[in-house]
Amino acid sequence: MARFNENQISEINLVIANISKAIEKSGNAKYEIGSRDKVTLLSLLKANKIEATKKLFFSCKREYSEVIVSHFVNEKGFTRNKFSANVQENIYILF
């Protein structure tokens, strides 16, 4: 696992807080989370005929994406989406 300095941890926590805030507003119980660029994800969803009712995207630094996704999978009990990839610039939530 990568080691982060205090500034990087603050940036990661800020993204996690933004995602948590958006999730609280939605009020849904079942979430899938992952990291992938927006255009590719939308193409994959369309090609596989998967219709999510809502999609949220959050920007982050590439090296933080896996840590953020892992936090929500391990700590919050979210499901990792099958299209998720490491080292991506966007975190997405499908519900």
OpenMM code with the backbone's topology and positions (N, CA, C; nanometers):
from openmm import Vec3, app, unit

residues = "MET ALA ARG PHE ASN GLU ASN GLN ILE SER GLU ILE ASN LEU VAL ILE ALA ASN ILE SER LYS ALA ILE GLU LYS SER GLY ASN ALA LYS TYR GLU ILE GLY SER ARG ASP LYS VAL THR LEU LEU SER LEU LEU LYS ALA ASN LYS ILE GLU ALA THR LYS LYS LEU PHE PHE SER CYS LYS ARG GLU TYR SER GLU VAL ILE VAL SER HIS PHE VAL ASN GLU LYS GLY PHE THR ARG ASN LYS PHE SER ALA ASN VAL GLN GLU ASN ILE TYR ILE LEU PHE".split()
positions = [
    Vec3(0.0836, -0.1174, 0.0000),
    Vec3(0.0000, 0.0000, 0.0000),
    Vec3(0.0882, 0.1238, 0.0000),
    Vec3(0.0464, 0.2214, -0.0740),
    Vec3(0.1232, 0.3449, -0.0857),
    Vec3(0.1204, 0.4224, 0.0448),
    Vec3(0.2270, 0.4937, 0.0703),
    Vec3(0.2333, 0.5810, 0.1877),
    Vec3(0.2101, 0.7236, 0.1415),
    Vec3(0.1283, 0.7939, 0.2163),
    Vec3(0.0939, 0.9310, 0.1824),
    Vec3(0.1381, 1.0238, 0.2934),
    Vec3(0.1754, 1.1471, 0.2546),
    Vec3(0.2108, 1.2459, 0.3559),
    Vec3(0.0833, 1.3146, 0.4059),
    Vec3(0.0973, 1.4048, 0.5014),
    Vec3(-0.0193, 1.4686, 0.5636),
    Vec3(-0.1039, 1.5468, 0.4643),
    Vec3(-0.0404, 1.6151, 0.3720),
    Vec3(-0.1134, 1.6936, 0.2724),
    Vec3(-0.1960, 1.6020, 0.1811),
    Vec3(-0.1378, 1.4914, 0.1391),
    Vec3(-0.2093, 1.3965, 0.0541),
    Vec3(-0.3262, 1.3328, 0.1281),
    Vec3(-0.3063, 1.3034, 0.2552),
    Vec3(-0.4150, 1.2460, 0.3350),
    Vec3(-0.5297, 1.3449, 0.3482),
    Vec3(-0.4972, 1.4719, 0.3632),
    Vec3(-0.6009, 1.5755, 0.3706),
    Vec3(-0.6804, 1.5816, 0.2406),
    Vec3(-0.6120, 1.5726, 0.1270),
    Vec3(-0.6799, 1.5734, -0.0025),
    Vec3(-0.7704, 1.4515, -0.0182),
    Vec3(-0.7233, 1.3356, 0.0231),
    Vec3(-0.8034, 1.2135, 0.0159),
    Vec3(-0.9274, 1.2258, 0.1041),
    Vec3(-0.9087, 1.2751, 0.2263),
    Vec3(-1.0214, 1.2915, 0.3179),
    Vec3(-1.1227, 1.3918, 0.2660),
    Vec3(-1.0781, 1.4934, 0.1945),
    Vec3(-1.1692, 1.5924, 0.1362),
    Vec3(-1.2572, 1.5273, 0.0289),
    Vec3(-1.1986, 1.4444, -0.0558),
    Vec3(-1.2761, 1.3746, -0.1589),
    Vec3(-1.3742, 1.2769, -0.0935),
    Vec3(-1.3302, 1.2055, 0.0080),
    Vec3(-1.4180, 1.1124, 0.0792),
    Vec3(-1.5350, 1.1875, 0.1424),
    Vec3(-1.5082, 1.3038, 0.1997),
    Vec3(-1.6148, 1.3842, 0.2604),
    Vec3(-1.7145, 1.4316, 0.1556),
    Vec3(-1.6654, 1.4737, 0.0387),
    Vec3(-1.7552, 1.5176, -0.0693),
    Vec3(-1.8439, 1.4030, -0.1175),
    Vec3(-1.7875, 1.2856, -0.1310),
    Vec3(-1.8647, 1.1693, -0.1744),
    Vec3(-1.9684, 1.1333, -0.0681),
    Vec3(-1.9274, 1.1326, 0.0580),
    Vec3(-2.0199, 1.0991, 0.1668),
    Vec3(-2.1362, 1.1970, 0.1734),
    Vec3(-2.1066, 1.3246, 0.1525),
    Vec3(-2.2104, 1.4269, 0.1553),
    Vec3(-2.3114, 1.4053, 0.0420),
    Vec3(-2.2632, 1.3723, -0.0752),
    Vec3(-2.3519, 1.3476, -0.1891),
    Vec3(-2.4363, 1.2222, -0.1675),
    Vec3(-2.3798, 1.1233, -0.1029),
    Vec3(-2.4525, 0.9991, -0.0762),
    Vec3(-2.5634, 1.0225, 0.0250),
    Vec3(-2.5360, 1.1020, 0.1261),
    Vec3(-2.6379, 1.1316, 0.2271),
    Vec3(-2.7590, 1.1996, 0.1647),
    Vec3(-2.7363, 1.2853, 0.0667),
    Vec3(-2.8459, 1.3558, 0.0003),
    Vec3(-2.9312, 1.2623, -0.0841),
    Vec3(-2.8707, 1.1580, -0.1382),
    Vec3(-2.9439, 1.0693, -0.2285),
    Vec3(-3.0421, 0.9792, -0.1550),
    Vec3(-3.0062, 0.9340, -0.0358),
    Vec3(-3.0956, 0.8523, 0.0430),
    Vec3(-3.1170, 0.7109, -0.0081),
    Vec3(-3.0393, 0.6660, -0.1022),
    Vec3(-3.0522, 0.5311, -0.1555),
    Vec3(-2.9732, 0.4336, -0.0676),
    Vec3(-3.0063, 0.3072, -0.0711),
    Vec3(-2.9404, 0.2095, 0.0149),
    Vec3(-2.8373, 0.1239, -0.0584),
    Vec3(-2.8484, 0.1089, -0.1889),
    Vec3(-2.7601, 0.0202, -0.2637),
    Vec3(-2.6736, 0.1025, -0.3596),
    Vec3(-2.5428, 0.0922, -0.3418),
    Vec3(-2.4495, 0.1699, -0.4234),
    Vec3(-2.3435, 0.0779, -0.4832),
    Vec3(-2.2976, 0.1164, -0.6013),
    Vec3(-2.1791, 0.0543, -0.6609),
    Vec3(-2.0801, 0.1667, -0.6838),
    Vec3(-1.9555, 0.1435, -0.6480),
    Vec3(-1.8531, 0.2461, -0.6604),
    Vec3(-1.7371, 0.1923, -0.7425),
    Vec3(-1.6671, 0.2810, -0.8086),
    Vec3(-1.5510, 0.2424, -0.8869),
    Vec3(-1.4777, 0.3651, -0.9361),
    Vec3(-1.3729, 0.3430, -1.0105),
    Vec3(-1.2982, 0.4539, -1.0699),
    Vec3(-1.2727, 0.4226, -1.2170),
    Vec3(-1.3067, 0.5174, -1.2998),
    Vec3(-1.2921, 0.5043, -1.4450),
    Vec3(-1.3195, 0.6421, -1.5032),
    Vec3(-1.2635, 0.6733, -1.6190),
    Vec3(-1.2957, 0.8026, -1.6789),
    Vec3(-1.4396, 0.7987, -1.7304),
    Vec3(-1.5021, 0.9149, -1.7323),
    Vec3(-1.6458, 0.9262, -1.7567),
    Vec3(-1.6882, 0.8710, -1.8930),
    Vec3(-1.6174, 0.9062, -1.9971),
    Vec3(-1.6536, 0.8641, -2.1326),
    Vec3(-1.6467, 0.7125, -2.1464),
    Vec3(-1.5409, 0.6536, -2.0964),
    Vec3(-1.5258, 0.5084, -2.1050),
    Vec3(-1.6343, 0.4371, -2.0261),
    Vec3(-1.6630, 0.4857, -1.9044),
    Vec3(-1.7662, 0.4215, -1.8229),
    Vec3(-1.9023, 0.4274, -1.8910),
    Vec3(-1.9386, 0.5421, -1.9424),
    Vec3(-2.0681, 0.5551, -2.0084),
    Vec3(-2.0770, 0.4639, -2.1297),
    Vec3(-1.9676, 0.4499, -2.2037),
    Vec3(-1.9644, 0.3582, -2.3185),
    Vec3(-1.9790, 0.2128, -2.2742),
    Vec3(-1.9107, 0.1758, -2.1665),
    Vec3(-1.9205, 0.0390, -2.1154),
    Vec3(-2.0614, 0.0079, -2.0663),
    Vec3(-2.1230, 0.1022, -1.9978),
    Vec3(-2.2596, 0.0808, -1.9492),
    Vec3(-2.3571, 0.0649, -2.0657),
    Vec3(-2.3392, 0.1470, -2.1680),
    Vec3(-2.4273, 0.1395, -2.2841),
    Vec3(-2.4069, 0.0092, -2.3601),
    Vec3(-2.2826, -0.0302, -2.3798),
    Vec3(-2.2525, -0.1530, -2.4539),
    Vec3(-2.3044, -0.2770, -2.3817),
    Vec3(-2.3053, -0.2745, -2.2496),
    Vec3(-2.3534, -0.3882, -2.1713),
    Vec3(-2.5003, -0.3755, -2.1323),
    Vec3(-2.5653, -0.2727, -2.1842),
    Vec3(-2.7081, -0.2493, -2.1611),
    Vec3(-2.7426, -0.2450, -2.0120),
    Vec3(-2.6600, -0.1719, -1.9380),
    Vec3(-2.6832, -0.1531, -1.7948),
    Vec3(-2.7353, -0.0119, -1.7751),
    Vec3(-2.8511, -0.0032, -1.7125),
    Vec3(-2.9110, 0.1273, -1.6884),
    Vec3(-2.9136, 0.1544, -1.5390),
    Vec3(-2.8259, 0.2417, -1.4938),
    Vec3(-2.8276, 0.2868, -1.3552),
    Vec3(-2.9190, 0.4083, -1.3494),
    Vec3(-2.9977, 0.4187, -1.2452),
    Vec3(-3.0913, 0.5301, -1.2369),
    Vec3(-3.0183, 0.6631, -1.2203),
    Vec3(-2.9070, 0.6606, -1.1486),
    Vec3(-2.8324, 0.7838, -1.1274),
    Vec3(-2.6833, 0.7533, -1.1254),
    Vec3(-2.6047, 0.8459, -1.1791),
    Vec3(-2.4596, 0.8319, -1.1818),
    Vec3(-2.3993, 0.9598, -1.1257),
    Vec3(-2.3083, 0.9462, -1.0298),
    Vec3(-2.2368, 1.0610, -0.9750),
    Vec3(-2.0890, 1.0438, -1.0041),
    Vec3(-2.0229, 1.1518, -1.0443),
    Vec3(-1.8801, 1.1491, -1.0730),
    Vec3(-1.8080, 1.2491, -0.9840),
    Vec3(-1.6915, 1.2101, -0.9347),
    Vec3(-1.6093, 1.2951, -0.8496),
    Vec3(-1.4666, 1.2920, -0.9019),
    Vec3(-1.4046, 1.4067, -0.9129),
    Vec3(-1.2664, 1.4143, -0.9601),
    Vec3(-1.1701, 1.3907, -0.8444),
    Vec3(-1.0584, 1.3286, -0.8761),
    Vec3(-0.9525, 1.3085, -0.7777),
    Vec3(-0.8210, 1.2895, -0.8524),
    Vec3(-0.7126, 1.2895, -0.7789),
    Vec3(-0.5835, 1.2610, -0.8412),
    Vec3(-0.5756, 1.1118, -0.8687),
    Vec3(-0.5071, 1.0775, -0.9744),
    Vec3(-0.4994, 0.9377, -1.0183),
    Vec3(-0.4495, 0.8428, -0.9085),
    Vec3(-0.3474, 0.8853, -0.8347),
    Vec3(-0.2886, 0.7963, -0.7344),
    Vec3(-0.3778, 0.7762, -0.6114),
    Vec3(-0.4841, 0.8555, -0.5985),
    Vec3(-0.5738, 0.8420, -0.4837),
    Vec3(-0.6956, 0.7549, -0.5128),
    Vec3(-0.7236, 0.7271, -0.6370),
    Vec3(-0.8504, 0.6625, -0.6725),
    Vec3(-0.8698, 0.5268, -0.6055),
    Vec3(-0.7684, 0.4443, -0.6040),
    Vec3(-0.7832, 0.3109, -0.5458),
    Vec3(-0.8035, 0.3178, -0.3948),
    Vec3(-0.7364, 0.4105, -0.3283),
    Vec3(-0.7510, 0.4256, -0.1836),
    Vec3(-0.8933, 0.4687, -0.1487),
    Vec3(-0.9477, 0.5608, -0.2266),
    Vec3(-1.0827, 0.6114, -0.2005),
    Vec3(-1.1869, 0.5025, -0.2248),
    Vec3(-1.1753, 0.4321, -0.3356),
    Vec3(-1.2696, 0.3244, -0.3659),
    Vec3(-1.2601, 0.2153, -0.2586),
    Vec3(-1.1407, 0.1790, -0.2189),
    Vec3(-1.1221, 0.0762, -0.1163),
    Vec3(-1.1828, 0.1181, 0.0169),
    Vec3(-1.1733, 0.2464, 0.0497),
    Vec3(-1.2337, 0.2963, 0.1739),
    Vec3(-1.3837, 0.2692, 0.1753),
    Vec3(-1.4515, 0.3033, 0.0668),
    Vec3(-1.5961, 0.2853, 0.0622),
    Vec3(-1.6365, 0.1378, 0.0549),
    Vec3(-1.5563, 0.0561, -0.0088),
    Vec3(-1.5866, -0.0872, -0.0165),
    Vec3(-1.5668, -0.1526, 0.1204),
    Vec3(-1.4555, -0.1229, 0.1851),
    Vec3(-1.4230, -0.1883, 0.3120),
    Vec3(-1.4960, -0.1281, 0.4314),
    Vec3(-1.5056, 0.0033, 0.4374),
    Vec3(-1.5625, 0.0695, 0.5544),
    Vec3(-1.7134, 0.0903, 0.5460),
    Vec3(-1.7648, 0.1204, 0.4293),
    Vec3(-1.9063, 0.1541, 0.4148),
    Vec3(-1.9898, 0.0403, 0.3564),
    Vec3(-1.9242, -0.0654, 0.3085),
    Vec3(-1.9970, -0.1810, 0.2572),
    Vec3(-2.0524, -0.1644, 0.1164),
    Vec3(-1.9958, -0.0739, 0.0376),
    Vec3(-2.0395, -0.0571, -0.0999),
    Vec3(-1.9898, -0.1750, -0.1831),
    Vec3(-2.0522, -0.1954, -0.2974),
    Vec3(-2.0090, -0.2968, -0.3920),
    Vec3(-1.9166, -0.2312, -0.4944),
    Vec3(-1.8043, -0.2969, -0.5242),
    Vec3(-1.7143, -0.2452, -0.6275),
    Vec3(-1.7728, -0.2822, -0.7632),
    Vec3(-1.7901, -0.1831, -0.8491),
    Vec3(-1.8465, -0.2049, -0.9804),
    Vec3(-1.7491, -0.2849, -1.0663),
    Vec3(-1.8015, -0.3683, -1.1531),
    Vec3(-1.7157, -0.4555, -1.2345),
    Vec3(-1.6335, -0.3795, -1.3376),
    Vec3(-1.6679, -0.2540, -1.3662),
    Vec3(-1.5922, -0.1751, -1.4635),
    Vec3(-1.4846, -0.0889, -1.3983),
    Vec3(-1.4668, -0.1001, -1.2693),
    Vec3(-1.3692, -0.0191, -1.1969),
    Vec3(-1.2267, -0.0553, -1.2397),
    Vec3(-1.1412, 0.0455, -1.2432),
    Vec3(-1.0005, 0.0248, -1.2787),
    Vec3(-0.9133, 0.1072, -1.1834),
    Vec3(-0.7888, 0.0691, -1.1702),
    Vec3(-0.6962, 0.1434, -1.0843),
    Vec3(-0.6428, 0.2659, -1.1578),
    Vec3(-0.5933, 0.3602, -1.0831),
    Vec3(-0.5252, 0.4802, -1.1314),
    Vec3(-0.6102, 0.5555, -1.2349),
    Vec3(-0.7254, 0.6022, -1.1921),
    Vec3(-0.8163, 0.6774, -1.2783),
    Vec3(-0.8417, 0.8160, -1.2192),
    Vec3(-0.8878, 0.9089, -1.3002),
    Vec3(-0.9085, 1.0464, -1.2563),
    Vec3(-1.0481, 1.0730, -1.2011),
    Vec3(-1.1382, 0.9777, -1.2128),
    Vec3(-1.2748, 0.9963, -1.1640),
    Vec3(-1.3184, 0.8794, -1.0783),
    Vec3(-1.3902, 0.9135, -0.9726),
    Vec3(-1.4588, 0.8143, -0.8914),
    Vec3(-1.6051, 0.8244, -0.9317),
    Vec3(-1.6722, 0.7125, -0.9499),
    Vec3(-1.8142, 0.7173, -0.9851),
    Vec3(-1.8953, 0.6327, -0.8896),
    Vec3(-2.0206, 0.6716, -0.8739),
    Vec3(-2.1153, 0.5960, -0.7929),
    Vec3(-2.2382, 0.5721, -0.8777),
    Vec3(-2.2818, 0.4487, -0.8823),
    Vec3(-2.4035, 0.4114, -0.9557),
    Vec3(-2.5074, 0.3637, -0.8552),
    Vec3(-2.6297, 0.4110, -0.8746),
    Vec3(-2.7398, 0.3610, -0.7925),
    Vec3(-2.8704, 0.3778, -0.8646),
] * unit.nanometer
topology = app.Topology()
chain = topology.addChain("A")
for resn in residues:
    res = topology.addResidue(resn, chain)
    for name in ("N", "CA", "C"):
        topology.addAtom(name, app.Element.getBySymbol(name[0]), res)
